[in-house]
Amino acid sequence: MNTQIVNINLSHCNYGIFINEKLFDFSAVAHLLNNRKIAIISNETVAPLYLEPLTQSLQEYNATVQSLILKDGEQYKNQTSWNLILDFLADNNFNRSDLLISLGGGVICDMTGFAAASWMRGIDFIQVPTSLLAQVDASVGGKTGINHSKGKNLIGAFHQPLAVIINASTLKTLPEREFKSGLGETLKYGFINQPRFKQWLQEHSKAIVGLNLPLICQLIAKCCKYKKEIVQQDEKESGIRALLNLGHTFAHAIETYTHYKEYTHGEAVAIGMVMAAQLSVNLGVANDNLRKELEKHLQDFNLLTKLPKTINATKLVELMRLDKKVVNSSHRLILLKSIGNAFIQNNVCEKDILQTILSCQH
Ligand SMILES: NC(=O)c1ccc[n+]([C@@H]2O[C@H](COP(=O)([O-])OP(=O)(O)OC[C@H]3O[C@@H](n4cnc5c(N)ncnc54)[C@H](O)[C@@H]3O)[C@@H](O)[C@H]2O)c1
């Protein structure tokens, strides 16, 4: 079985993303595991499915393995769960030579990474993402964090993993709704700067939805490569990396407004990308058809493209003010000139944002 490898090369570290269909293949990173003390951080949904096979695979390396199981859900990506991880590390005498492994979706990857960034000012961690969204995006690039009650991902750090081990066969147990959410994030790369990839996705949509694993491995490798190209140029998001936030400022406000209960992250991002397209049209930087075109791609994967009118648009704009992309109280958003051509727009005024949200409600 072929393992696809995407190497991330940064000025201060290099690491590999290893993608295949085998459950859980650490052969490429054996040297990082030998005789190590390891804490696996997972949640109550993923652990019953994969904790045992993961622990088994680590036995080969003479590792001492302990685990912590957290509650499942974006609403638990908070200071309480982060503290539980730190308490666990303290109670079990974890120190700088020890290792954390995340086992779960983006929520677990982000929280484990942040605990690794903060414990003793930084310890090693390996990402083992099990949702499509985490495999194509959240586990790659070193952004770690938790939510604050005032907004999403407001607390965090940049901390790169030692490796990312992606086993596409975990997707067999991923609920269909979560799989679709992940597809929304893959489409994002096509909309930002990879128009040919968007076409590739369209051509292979049936096989992807049918969970053809060799093809899914290709899909994941392509996305990791696209993300790597951006992260290598701008690790700490002082410029081009912000393009990866297409639709996210809208999405974070939608998620906060609905208390992380009504939309998955990927669903909110899909709606947010439609809003970004509509705003681009309203501001005259894109052709009138852009929103329809983008909606069509999302609908091919049965993703939502509109918000219900019951959501208060004015309140969403207020929540957007808390996003990290607001600079000196003017909104900095990622817009599109066309599909595959995203750019950063500063000084977007709230009147235009409000009008856009209202026209994306039904
Ligand atoms: N750090 C980054 O660069 C980055 C990028 C994108 C998204 N994110 C973050 O990622 C999070 C969203 O990630 P997500 O969509 O994976 O959400 P998630 O972690 O909540 O996972 C979705 C659901 O699927 C379950 N699950 C995961 N893998 C499974 C499997 N193999 N089988 C059965 N169930 C499984 C989870 O337990 C959860 O219930 C958000 O918090 C977002 O902010 C971070």
The ligand as a Tripos MOL2 file, in Angstrom:
@<TRIPOS>MOLECULE
LIG
   44    48     1     0     0
SMALL
NO_CHARGES

@<TRIPOS>ATOM
      1 N1         -6.1200   24.5520   13.1940 N.am      1 LIG1
      2 C1         -6.5710   24.7880   11.9950 C.2       1 LIG1
      3 O1         -5.8330   25.1930   11.0870 O.2       1 LIG1
      4 C2         -8.0150   24.5170   11.6900 C.ar      1 LIG1
      5 C3         -8.4760   24.5310   10.3700 C.ar      1 LIG1
      6 C4         -9.8010   24.2170   10.1360 C.ar      1 LIG1
      7 C5        -10.6570   23.9030   11.2000 C.ar      1 LIG1
      8 N2        -10.1710   23.9140   12.4620 N.ar      1 LIG1
      9 C6        -11.0370   23.5700   13.5940 C.3       1 LIG1
     10 O2        -11.4820   22.2310   13.4440 O.3       1 LIG1
     11 C7        -12.7370   22.0820   14.1180 C.3       1 LIG1
     12 C8        -13.7020   21.3470   13.2210 C.3       1 LIG1
     13 O3        -13.1900   20.0540   12.9930 O.3       1 LIG1
     14 P1        -14.1670   18.8330   12.6770 P.3       1 LIG1
     15 O4        -15.1000   19.2240   11.6210 O.co2     1 LIG1
     16 O5        -13.3240   17.6390   12.5210 O.co2     1 LIG1
     17 O6        -15.0610   18.7490   14.0000 O.3       1 LIG1
     18 P2        -15.0320   17.7300   15.2430 P.3       1 LIG1
     19 O7        -13.7010   17.5790   15.7550 O.co2     1 LIG1
     20 O8        -16.1060   18.2040   16.1540 O.co2     1 LIG1
     21 O9        -15.4720   16.3550   14.5750 O.3       1 LIG1
     22 C9        -16.7740   16.2190   14.0500 C.3       1 LIG1
     23 C10       -17.5220   15.0400   14.6860 C.3       1 LIG1
     24 O10       -17.0460   13.8320   14.1080 O.3       1 LIG1
     25 C11       -16.6260   12.9420   15.1430 C.3       1 LIG1
     26 N3        -15.5650   12.1250   14.5540 N.ar      1 LIG1
     27 C12       -14.3190   12.4960   14.1860 C.ar      1 LIG1
     28 N4        -13.7040   11.4850   13.5700 N.ar      1 LIG1
     29 C13       -14.5640   10.4460   13.5460 C.ar      1 LIG1
     30 C14       -14.5210    9.1360   13.0030 C.ar      1 LIG1
     31 N5        -13.4720    8.6970   12.3010 N.pl3     1 LIG1
     32 N6        -15.5890    8.3170   13.1900 N.ar      1 LIG1
     33 C15       -16.7010    8.7780   13.8530 C.ar      1 LIG1
     34 N7        -16.8130   10.0050   14.3410 N.ar      1 LIG1
     35 C16       -15.7600   10.8360   14.1920 C.ar      1 LIG1
     36 C17       -16.1990   13.8610   16.2570 C.3       1 LIG1
     37 O11       -16.1560   13.1700   17.4810 O.3       1 LIG1
     38 C18       -17.3060   14.9060   16.1740 C.3       1 LIG1
     39 O12       -18.4830   14.4330   16.7630 O.3       1 LIG1
     40 C19       -13.2010   23.4780   14.4690 C.3       1 LIG1
     41 O13       -13.0330   23.7040   15.8390 O.3       1 LIG1
     42 C20       -12.2880   24.3870   13.6660 C.3       1 LIG1
     43 O14       -12.0800   25.6320   14.2910 O.3       1 LIG1
     44 C21        -8.8750   24.2080   12.7360 C.ar      1 LIG1
@<TRIPOS>BOND
     1     1     2 1
     2     2     3 2
     3     2     4 1
     4     4     5 ar
     5     4    44 ar
     6     5     6 ar
     7     6     7 ar
     8     7     8 ar
     9     8     9 1
    10     8    44 ar
    11     9    10 1
    12     9    42 1
    13    10    11 1
    14    11    12 1
    15    11    40 1
    16    12    13 1
    17    13    14 1
    18    14    15 2
    19    14    16 1
    20    14    17 1
    21    17    18 1
    22    18    19 2
    23    18    20 1
    24    18    21 1
    25    21    22 1
    26    22    23 1
    27    23    24 1
    28    23    38 1
    29    24    25 1
    30    25    26 1
    31    25    36 1
    32    26    27 ar
    33    26    35 ar
    34    27    28 ar
    35    28    29 ar
    36    29    30 ar
    37    29    35 ar
    38    30    31 1
    39    30    32 ar
    40    32    33 ar
    41    33    34 ar
    42    34    35 ar
    43    36    37 1
    44    36    38 1
    45    38    39 1
    46    40    41 1
    47    40    42 1
    48    42    43 1
@<TRIPOS>SUBSTRUCTURE
     1 LIG1         1 GROUP 0 **** ****
